[in-house]
Amino acid sequence: MQEIRYELTKTPKKKPAPGDPLPFGTIFTDHMFVMDYKVGKGWYNPRIVPRKSLELDPAAIVLHYAQESFEGLKAYRTADGSVQLFRPDR
């Protein structure tokens, strides 16, 4: 098992008081877990770091057609102008 390194934030956010409401999606941790991956080596270099924006390659499949977060109906217009749905049962 690899040792997890950590770096604490120098600017922690104010924490809610015990008993305060915690609305979903509005309060986040000051830190995040990150780990590197390389083909042939696998996962390595685990660490906890101050929360920051994620780096994402513009060619990442998640950005194309929302394939990673929502697989909705696909509609196609045919030569005669009608619309057909692809796999509407899923």
N, C-alpha and C positions, 0 to 999 in steps of 0.2 A: 504494500500500500504506500502510495506517495504522500509525503508530508504536504499539508496545505499551508502555504504562506499567506500572510494577511497584511494589509495596509489599511489603517483606520483613517477615516476622513478627518480633515482639519477643520471642517465647518459642519458639524452635526446639526440637523434640523431639530426644532422643538418637538418633543414627543407629546402625544395626547395624554391628558390626565386619566388615571384609572376611572372607569365608568363613563368616560366621554363616548359619544357615538363614533363608530368607525365606518363611515360610508364607503361602500365598495368602490375600489378604483380611484380613491382620492388620497390615500395615505400610503407612502412607500418607504421602504427601508433605505438607510443611508449607504448600504453596501450591496454588492452583487458578487456572485460566484462566477468565475471565468476559468476556462481550461482550453489549452491548445490541442489541435488534432493534426496529424500528418499520416498520410497513407503509408503503410508499412511499419509505422511506429505506434500508431494508435493515439489515445488520449494521454496527455502529459502536461506538466507545469500547472497543477491546480492552485488557484489562489482566490482570496477574497479581497476585493478592492473597492474603493469609493465608487458609488453609483455614478455612471456617466452614460452618454449616448452610445448606442451600439454601432459598430462599424458593419456595413453590409455592402457587398459588391453589387453594383447596379445590374449585373447579369444574374443575380440570385433568382432561382425559379419562383420563390415566394412572391416576387414582384410582378410576375407575368401571369395574367388571367386569374389572380387570386387563388391559385391552386392549393396553397398551403393553409389558407384560413377559411375558405368558403368554396364549396363545389356546388354551385347552383345549377339551374336549368340552362341548357344551351339551346338557343333558337337560331334557325337558319331560314333565310328567305330562298325559296326555290325559283326556278326559271319562270314559272307562271305567276309569281308574285305572292304565293301563299307562304305561310310561316309554318315550319315544322319544328317540334321540340325533340331534342335528343335525350333519351333516357329520363323521361319525366317521373318515372316510378322510384327514382333514387333520391 
